[in-house]
């Protein structure tokens, strides 16, 4: 939030708020779910949620370099164009 307020970002306020909110929702949900189940003594649900989050996070961590390169590349060809030998400009 400080980077937006200090003018270090050219992102519009509504987009910043939307992205920030969407980025926080999964972690907030996971921690709330685990906390509620831990408080109720349902530790098997805590382990289940932790296992699901770990299974989702490991592939993302493993392929992070490829995903970042794909996002940051200025001209990334379409998968469909590469398969059909079309030139993408």
Secondary structure, 3 states (H helix, E strand, C coil): CHHHHCCCCCCCHHHHHHHHHHHHHHHHHHHHHHHHHHHCCCHHHHHHHHHHHHHHHHHHHHCHHHHHHHHHCCCCCCHHHHHCCCCCC
